[in-house]
């Protein structure tokens, strides 16, 4: 929890300084070198739920960073990397089990 709080504070501080996108990500990584994309996304969600944080611009910047890194091809919900070929094969296998609609 201590690590997530430091990442959260770095996110908010960077956003308050006007940093966005990659500049904000680099700022957080500089202050918290062990922070992974998964931890940054979780800290972003924590910031979005904070009732004391009300500045819409800051919330928009943090939200954008969270979405970008959550939807990044290399970051999955469980934090494991998956090869692009494996994703294609698993979706094809799932489609083969589906009945065809005529």
C-alpha positions in Angstrom: 0.0 0.0 0.0 2.9 2.3 0.7 4.2 2.0 -2.8 0.8 2.7 -4.3 0.5 5.8 -2.2 3.8 7.1 -3.4 2.8 6.5 -7.0 -0.5 8.2 -6.3 1.2 11.2 -4.9 3.6 11.4 -7.8 0.7 11.2 -10.2 -1.2 14.0 -8.5 2.0 16.2 -8.1 2.9 15.7 -11.8 -0.6 16.5 -13.0 -0.8 19.6 -10.8 2.5 20.8 -12.4 0.8 20.5 -15.8 2.4 17.3 -17.0 0.4 15.1 -19.3 0.7 11.8 -21.1 4.3 10.5 -21.5 5.8 13.5 -19.5 3.6 12.5 -16.5 4.5 8.8 -16.9 8.2 9.7 -17.0 7.7 11.9 -13.9 6.1 9.1 -12.0 8.8 6.6 -13.1 11.5 9.1 -12.0 10.0 9.5 -8.5 9.0 5.8 -8.2 11.5 3.7 -10.3 9.9 0.4 -9.2 6.4 1.5 -10.4 5.0 -0.8 -13.1 2.3 0.2 -15.5 -0.1 -2.0 -13.4 0.8 0.0 -10.3 0.4 3.3 -12.1 -3.1 2.3 -13.3 -4.1 1.2 -9.8 -2.8 4.4 -8.3 -4.7 6.4 -11.0 -7.9 4.7 -10.0 -7.2 5.6 -6.4 -6.8 9.2 -7.5 -10.0 9.1 -9.5 -11.9 7.9 -6.4 -10.4 10.5 -4.1 -13.2 12.8 -3.0 -10.7 15.6 -2.1 -9.4 15.7 -5.7 -11.9 17.8 -7.6 -9.9 19.6 -10.3 -11.4 18.3 -13.6 -8.2 19.0 -15.6 -6.1 16.9 -13.2 -8.7 14.1 -13.1 -8.8 14.1 -16.9 -5.0 13.8 -17.2 -4.9 11.0 -14.7 -7.8 9.2 -16.3 -6.2 9.5 -19.8 -2.9 8.1 -18.5 -4.8 5.2 -16.8 -6.7 4.3 -19.9 -3.7 4.5 -22.1 -1.7 2.2 -19.9 -4.6 -0.2 -19.2 -5.3 -0.6 -22.9 -1.6 -1.0 -23.7 -1.1 -4.3 -25.6 1.6 -5.4 -23.1 -0.4 -4.9 -19.9 -3.1 -7.4 -19.0 -5.4 -7.5 -16.0 -3.3 -10.1 -14.2 0.0 -8.3 -15.1 1.3 -11.0 -17.3 2.6 -10.4 -20.8 0.9 -12.4 -23.6 2.3 -12.8 -27.1 0.1 -11.3 -29.9 -0.1 -14.7 -31.6 -1.5 -16.4 -28.5 -4.3 -13.8 -28.3 -5.2 -14.4 -31.9 -5.2 -18.2 -31.5 -7.3 -18.1 -28.3 -10.0 -15.8 -29.9 -10.0 -18.1 -33.0 -10.5 -21.1 -30.8 -13.4 -19.4 -29.0 -15.0 -18.5 -32.3 -14.8 -22.1 -33.4 -17.0 -23.2 -30.5 -19.7 -20.7 -31.2 -22.7 -21.9 -33.3 -23.2 -20.1 -36.6 -26.2 -17.9 -37.1 -27.8 -18.3 -40.4 
